[in-house]
Amino acid sequence: MIAADTTVVDGSEVLEKPADQMDARRMLLQLRGRIHQVYTGIAIINTRSGDSHEAVCCTDVPMRYYSNVEMEAYIATGDPLDKAGAYGIQHPGFHPVEDLQGCYASVMGLPLCHLQVGLQPLGIMVPDGLPERCQAYLNYDCPVYGKILGED
């Protein structure tokens, strides 16, 4: 069994899912042009053995200085309303993040390399080439996967 959840943190403030469009606007204005952190926790339980693994991936996320027009158009899509911090890094039209140097998949909600690290000691098979598949799917040249997997 695998569970994951993501929290957006700006300084000492946790930014949950916005309550409405006004709250989404507040969050997006707060994050615009700044770096914040995204924490994604994963928990894995081997239901056969009862063994488990937990991990937290923290990624610094540099938001670009998007315009008010871009932000309002994004809010109008409704996409921010079910996202912690009021944004989805993967949104095809908005692209809120600039020059990420961390785990893109973690910011989306499931850090696959961290998942691989947790599955292997539990005796759960991991497909070959998971980091390469992740990068190809996300079209992102991940600078941290080797470190996460202990290859660097």
N, C-alpha and C positions, 0 to 999 in steps of 0.2 A: 504494500500500500504506500502511495506517495502523496504527500500534501505539500503545498507551497503557498506562501502569501507574501505580499509586498507592501512595504510602508515607505512613504516619502517623508523625509525629514529635512527641514530648513532651519538650521541652527538648533534651537531647543523645541521647535514647533513641529508636531506631527501633522502632516497634511493628509487627511483621509479623503474619501470620495466626497465631492462637493454636494451640498444639499440642493443646490439649484444653479441656474445660470449666473446669478450674481456672485455666488460663492466661488464658482469656477473662474470667473473674471478676477476676483480678489486673489485667488491662488496663482493664476497665470501672471498677473501683474507682479506679485511678490517674487516669483521665480525668474522672471524675464531678465536676461543678461547676467545671471548669477549662477553660482555652483551650489548644488545641494546634494544630499545623499539619498540613495535608494537602498533599502535593506530588504533582501528577500531571504526568508527562512524556508528551509526544506526539512521535512521529516520523512524518513523511510522506515517501514517496518516489514521485515520478512515474516509473512504470516505463517509460514511453515515452522520456522525456528524460533520466532519471537524476538530475534535480534533486531536492533534498531540503530539508526544513525540520524543525527541532527546536525545541521550546519546553517550558518548565516553568511550570505554574500553581501558585502557593502560596496557600492559603486558610486564614485563621485560623478555627478551629472552636470555638465556645463550647458545651461540653456542659452540659446542665442537671443539676440535682442530683436524679437519679432515685432512687427508693427501692430498698432491697435486694429487696423483693418484686417490683418491676418488673424489676429486673436479672435476678433468678433466673428469672422467667417468660420473659424474652427468651433467656437462655442455654439454657433447656429447649427452645426452638424449633429449636436447632441452627444458626440463622442466623449467629451470630458466628463460627463455626468456619472459614468460608471468606472472612473479611473482614479486611483489614489493620486493626489497632487493635481488632478484635473487635466492630465495629459497622457497620451499614449505615444511613446517614443517612435512606434512603428507607423503612425498615421501617415498615409501617402501624400496628403496635401499640405499638412501643417509643418512637419519636420521641425519639432521644437528644440532638438538638441544639436549642439555644434561641437565637433572635435572631441567626441567621447573617446576616452582612453581606458575604458574598463569593459566589464561584461555586459554586452548589449542584451543578451538573453535574460540576464538577471533583471534588468530594468523592465523588460517585457513581462516578467513574472516567473520564469523557470530557468535558473542557471544550469544548463545542461552539463557543463564540465563538473560543477559541484555535485550534480546528481550522479554522474559517473563515478566520482570519488567515493560517494556514499554507497553505491550499489555493489561495487566490486568486493569489498570485504564481507558483505552479506551473502556472497555467493550467487549474486544475480547477474546473469550474462548481460554485457553491454555490447551493442553492435560496434564493429570496427569502424574507425574513421568518424566517430561522433563529432569531434571538434570541427573537422573539415566539412561535414554535412551541415552543421549549425551555421558556420560562416558562409557557406554557399547559399543556404536558404535565406539568411538575413542580409546577404550581400554586404558583409562587414568583415574586415580583416582584423580579427581579434588580437590585441596585443598582450593579453593576459592568460590565454588558455594554457600555455606551456608551464607557467608558474603554478596555476591551479592544479594541474595534473602532475606536478613534480618533475617536469621534463626540463626545466631551466636550471 
